[in-house]
């Protein structure tokens, strides 16, 4: 005697069950270390643009870091960025890319 087979669960129910299980996991993984880009104040932005605007060639990261740590005005800007050189580097890099696309 063949027993009646259980009908497969409708796909919408399976999808719902899967989605419920995934959203529990996803809600935990949404937490990241992402921090929105901080706005530059206009005087700092102008200082960096004027300082690096005179350079015809793009400096490498180490050269930029050296300049930011040796020039008093640039050093103050790094200090206002909580000592983080990365936003300063990105600002100069973006300026160079923007200038190259003119």
C-alpha positions in Angstrom: 0.0 0.0 0.0 1.3 3.3 -1.0 0.9 6.0 1.6 -0.3 9.3 0.3 2.6 11.7 -0.1 2.7 14.9 1.7 2.0 17.7 -0.7 5.0 20.1 -1.1 4.7 23.3 0.8 3.7 26.2 -1.5 6.7 28.2 -2.6 5.3 31.4 -1.1 5.3 29.8 2.3 8.9 28.6 1.8 9.9 32.1 0.7 8.2 33.6 3.7 10.0 31.2 6.1 13.3 31.9 4.4 12.8 35.6 4.5 11.9 35.5 8.2 15.1 33.5 9.0 17.3 35.9 6.9 15.9 39.1 8.3 16.8 38.0 11.8 20.4 37.5 10.7 20.5 40.6 8.5 19.3 42.9 11.2 22.4 42.0 13.2 24.8 42.4 10.3 23.6 45.8 9.4 25.8 47.3 12.2 29.0 48.5 10.6 31.8 50.8 11.3 30.7 53.2 8.5 30.9 56.8 9.4 29.4 59.4 7.2 31.9 61.7 5.5 32.6 64.8 7.7 32.1 68.2 6.1 35.2 70.3 5.7 35.0 73.9 7.0 35.5 76.4 4.3 38.8 78.0 5.6 40.4 74.6 5.9 39.2 73.6 2.5 40.5 76.8 0.9 43.9 76.5 2.7 44.3 72.9 1.3 43.2 73.9 -2.2 45.5 77.0 -2.3 48.4 75.0 -0.8 48.2 72.1 -3.2 46.9 74.0 -6.2 50.5 75.1 -7.0 51.6 71.5 -7.5 51.5 70.4 -11.1 52.2 66.7 -10.3 50.2 64.6 -7.9 52.2 63.7 -4.8 52.2 60.2 -3.4 50.6 59.4 -0.1 53.9 59.5 1.9 54.9 62.9 0.4 51.5 64.3 1.3 51.7 62.9 4.8 55.1 64.5 5.3 53.8 67.9 4.1 50.8 67.7 6.4 53.0 66.9 9.3 55.7 69.5 8.6 53.6 72.6 7.6 52.0 74.3 10.6 48.7 75.2 8.8 48.3 71.7 7.4 49.3 70.1 10.7 46.5 72.1 12.4 44.0 70.8 9.9 45.1 67.2 10.7 44.7 67.9 14.4 41.1 69.2 13.7 40.5 65.9 12.0 41.3 64.2 15.3 44.9 63.5 14.1 43.5 61.4 11.2 45.5 62.0 8.0 43.2 59.9 5.9 40.5 62.6 5.3 43.2 65.1 4.4 44.7 62.6 1.9 41.3 62.0 0.4 40.7 65.7 0.0 43.9 66.3 -1.9 43.4 63.1 -4.0 39.9 64.2 -4.9 41.1 67.7 -5.8 43.7 66.2 -8.1 41.2 64.0 -9.8 38.7 66.8 -10.1 41.5 69.0 -11.6 42.5 66.4 -14.1 39.0 66.0 -15.3 38.6 69.7 -16.2 
